[in-house]
Amino acid sequence: GEDVEQSLFLSVREGDSSVINCTYTDSSSTYLYWYKQEPGAGLQLLTYIFSNMDMKQDQRLTVLLNKKDKHLSLRIADTQTGDSAIYFCAEIPNTGFQKLVFGTGTRLLVSP
Amino acid sequence: NAGVTQTPKFRILKIGQSMTLQCTQDMNHNYMYWYRQDPGMGLKLIYYSVGAGITDKGEVPNGYNVSRSTTEDFPLRLELAAPSQTSVYFCASSYSGGSGGPLNEQFFGPGTRLTVL
């Protein structure tokens, strides 16, 4: 099947680190993505990682990829209240057409 | 650039009514997509288009139709609305549909919240 799995909810305090996890399905996916959805808005690409990389760092964001376990994580350092949103991981399975398959989304709540 | 715009923002329909959700992008993207987002679920692809005049079904196309007469516009039509179509609908576009990566970043509209009673 093509189910990308994420935990539904994460609550952290401002200043802590947040780690959002994702298990994807297709080991041949070339790119894996993290999208952010703020309340009442559409999704916005946050970062992506190419499948031949183990880690990618982009300011406060760190993406870790474990291809063997098909596990992707997003770490947000020094989490701020503005980081409160729903975070979706997504993959493009090797099915011929570039179709993004999204996870169920993780709602991150950052409290002061 | 306005990016991807969608109208209306909200709509309530009665069962059996029809409506068209509008989507326009001004980035000259050739790929466009319609998704629906149900509570606690990820986005599901309804239809997509790889260019003007070309459309194809996604995962959940039943009850919907699309057309793509221009590069900019990709309307989604609901012919006989049903309560199961209550959802938030997102339109997206991307430059190309290759193997992935930054060129394939999908840009999303703000969504249309549809309720069918």
Interface residues (C-beta under 8 A of the other chain):
Chain A: V4 L8 S29 T30 Y31 G40 A41 G42 L43 Q44 L45 Y48 F50 F88 A90 I92 F97 Q98 K99 L100 V101 F102 G103 T104 G105
Chain B: V4 Y31 G40 M41 G42 L43 L45 Y48 D56 G58 F90 A92 S94 S96 G97 G98 S99 G100 G101 P102 N104 E105 Q106 F108 G109 P110 G111
